[in-house]
Every structure is written in structure tokens, then in C-alpha cells.
Amino acid sequence: MSSISIIGAGNMARNFASRALSTGTSVQVIGRNAERTKALVAELGSGATAGTWGAAPTGDIVILAVLYQAAVPVVREFGDALAGKVIVDITNPFNATATGLAVPYDTSVAQLVAEVAPEDASVVKAFNTLFSHILASGAPVDVFFAGDDSAAKKKVAEFITSIGLRPRDVGELAMAHWVEGLGLVEMGLARNGLGFNFAMGVNLAAQE
């Protein structure tokens, strides 16, 4: 993987970009606020570039690093600029108290994004089970992902591996609801004694 594009310029975008850049992946950051985006790119340093909001991203893989409420509107706004892209939704649709999901039981943010994305774009749910500082830490943790397009999932899995993480395929895009639910379980664990310095997924067989 030589390059990715990230839509968003917040903390998750920053830590995501830092992880990718540290492993030799070039990163394009696309933020709605051009000055904020340029500042982030300058902070990230070599290998990072700023894109133009609404224009076609340069990366084949496009990371959607926005608040869950903005995911569908942003993809709809970009429209055909995302044609042919692999869109990776990393959002967590928590309710206001982070005690439940803010989407119906029979769907997910990723599925809602897929409904408004260009027909030839592919949507994959991934990375939502990683706290942003864990993502940036360099730890070789698991990344659970779901999607309907096998070629897109293969590309995402290769990217996950390229940045030093372990891809864990959980199935079709319908499973994204449960991957989002796993993010909610993590939040509950973190708030009730475990703290935020952990990630889900330990393969005991690999440790034998």
C-alpha cells in the first residue's frame, strides 16, 4: 500500500495518519476547514499532503474519519468523487451516554454509507474497535472488519497488515452492526475498571 486518503482532520485522523506514515504509507488528508487541514499536514510532516474538500481523493482506500452523524452526509456530498474507491468507515455510532447504539438493530453506519455511496464504490467497516491512542501507539493489535466485496476486503486487509496490525475478517457488511456493538462493549469495559489502554482480540493459540 503506497497511499491512502483520510476524510477528516480531527484526533482520529491525526493518529491514523501518524500510524500510516510511520510505516511508509503516504497520506492525503481532506478536511472541510482548509487552514486546519494544512496545519495538520504540516504537523504530520513528510509523506502527508492536503486534499481539497469534495474533490476526488488520490488514494484507492479512503478512510472516513468523521463523527458518525456526518458519515452519510459527507459521502453523499462527495458523491461521484468517491467512484471506484474503497471507503473504510471507522465511526462508532454511540448514543449521547455511550450506553447504546444510535442506529437501528438491523443496520449500521457502514450499511447506511453504502446506500448513498457511488454504485462502484465498496464500503468496509474497520478500525472502530481501536481507541485513537492505541492506533497511534504502534502496538500490533487486531482490527476487525466487515464488507461485501471480497476484493475490497483483501485490499483493506493488506493495508491493515502494512501498518503493523492484524486483520480479522468477521464477514459480510451486515456484520458491521455487531462490530459497532463491539466498540460499545469496549467503551463499557473502559469506563468500568479496565481503563482505555487495551484493544479487543487475543489469539491464545498463537501464544502456545
Salt bridges, closest charged atoms under 4 A:
GLU43 OE2 - ARG14 NE 2.89
GLU77 OE1 - ARG32 NH2 3.15
ASP89 OD2 - LYS125 NZ 2.74
ASP142 OD1 - ARG166 NE 2.53
ASP142 OD1 - ARG168 NE 3.19
ASP169 OD1 - LYS153 NZ 2.92
GLU180 OE2 - LYS125 NZ 2.75
